[in-house]
Amino acid sequence: MKSKLCLMMASTLLALTAFSFAQAGDDMKKAADDTGHATKTAAKKTGHATKTAAKDTGKATEKAADKTADATKTAGKDTAKDTKKGAKAVGHGVKKGADKTADAVK
């Protein structure tokens, strides 16, 4: 009877050990699945944030390009006006000088 009891206890301990290892394996699988799910969710959120940031950067670049174009256009107009005024003043001075030279020659 004593050996029967020992055999039963050994069988029970063996079954309990196998169950414990199976449970630990199951817990590890669940942890791995949870980690995989969390990683997938984080990757999706990061991708979405990157896409939003790229759109925002594109909009800001477009606005900056528009402002640069406007400033260049305005500067071109101002330069043209100043050049016209300068040419007019030079032309007026040349005419006066030519008139004086003509008067002096007479």
Secondary structure as a PSIPRED ss2 file (coil, helix, strand):
# PSIPRED VFORMAT (PSIPRED V4.0)

   1 M C   1.000  0.000  0.000
   2 K H   0.000  1.000  0.000
   3 S H   0.000  1.000  0.000
   4 K H   0.000  1.000  0.000
   5 L H   0.000  1.000  0.000
   6 C H   0.000  1.000  0.000
   7 L H   0.000  1.000  0.000
   8 M H   0.000  1.000  0.000
   9 M H   0.000  1.000  0.000
  10 A H   0.000  1.000  0.000
  11 S H   0.000  1.000  0.000
  12 T H   0.000  1.000  0.000
  13 L H   0.000  1.000  0.000
  14 L H   0.000  1.000  0.000
  15 A H   0.000  1.000  0.000
  16 L H   0.000  1.000  0.000
  17 T H   0.000  1.000  0.000
  18 A H   0.000  1.000  0.000
  19 F H   0.000  1.000  0.000
  20 S H   0.000  1.000  0.000
  21 F H   0.000  1.000  0.000
  22 A H   0.000  1.000  0.000
  23 Q H   0.000  1.000  0.000
  24 A H   0.000  1.000  0.000
  25 G H   0.000  1.000  0.000
  26 D H   0.000  1.000  0.000
  27 D H   0.000  1.000  0.000
  28 M H   0.000  1.000  0.000
  29 K H   0.000  1.000  0.000
  30 K H   0.000  1.000  0.000
  31 A H   0.000  1.000  0.000
  32 A H   0.000  1.000  0.000
  33 D H   0.000  1.000  0.000
  34 D H   0.000  1.000  0.000
  35 T H   0.000  1.000  0.000
  36 G H   0.000  1.000  0.000
  37 H H   0.000  1.000  0.000
  38 A H   0.000  1.000  0.000
  39 T H   0.000  1.000  0.000
  40 K H   0.000  1.000  0.000
  41 T H   0.000  1.000  0.000
  42 A H   0.000  1.000  0.000
  43 A H   0.000  1.000  0.000
  44 K H   0.000  1.000  0.000
  45 K H   0.000  1.000  0.000
  46 T H   0.000  1.000  0.000
  47 G H   0.000  1.000  0.000
  48 H H   0.000  1.000  0.000
  49 A H   0.000  1.000  0.000
  50 T H   0.000  1.000  0.000
  51 K H   0.000  1.000  0.000
  52 T H   0.000  1.000  0.000
  53 A H   0.000  1.000  0.000
  54 A H   0.000  1.000  0.000
  55 K H   0.000  1.000  0.000
  56 D H   0.000  1.000  0.000
  57 T H   0.000  1.000  0.000
  58 G H   0.000  1.000  0.000
  59 K H   0.000  1.000  0.000
  60 A H   0.000  1.000  0.000
  61 T H   0.000  1.000  0.000
  62 E H   0.000  1.000  0.000
  63 K H   0.000  1.000  0.000
  64 A H   0.000  1.000  0.000
  65 A H   0.000  1.000  0.000
  66 D H   0.000  1.000  0.000
  67 K H   0.000  1.000  0.000
  68 T H   0.000  1.000  0.000
  69 A H   0.000  1.000  0.000
  70 D H   0.000  1.000  0.000
  71 A H   0.000  1.000  0.000
  72 T H   0.000  1.000  0.000
  73 K H   0.000  1.000  0.000
  74 T H   0.000  1.000  0.000
  75 A H   0.000  1.000  0.000
  76 G H   0.000  1.000  0.000
  77 K H   0.000  1.000  0.000
  78 D H   0.000  1.000  0.000
  79 T H   0.000  1.000  0.000
  80 A H   0.000  1.000  0.000
  81 K H   0.000  1.000  0.000
  82 D H   0.000  1.000  0.000
  83 T H   0.000  1.000  0.000
  84 K H   0.000  1.000  0.000
  85 K H   0.000  1.000  0.000
  86 G H   0.000  1.000  0.000
  87 A H   0.000  1.000  0.000
  88 K H   0.000  1.000  0.000
  89 A H   0.000  1.000  0.000
  90 V H   0.000  1.000  0.000
  91 G H   0.000  1.000  0.000
  92 H H   0.000  1.000  0.000
  93 G H   0.000  1.000  0.000
  94 V H   0.000  1.000  0.000
  95 K H   0.000  1.000  0.000
  96 K H   0.000  1.000  0.000
  97 G H   0.000  1.000  0.000
  98 A H   0.000  1.000  0.000
  99 D H   0.000  1.000  0.000
 100 K H   0.000  1.000  0.000
 101 T H   0.000  1.000  0.000
 102 A H   0.000  1.000  0.000
 103 D H   0.000  1.000  0.000
 104 A H   0.000  1.000  0.000
 105 V H   0.000  1.000  0.000
 106 K C   1.000  0.000  0.000
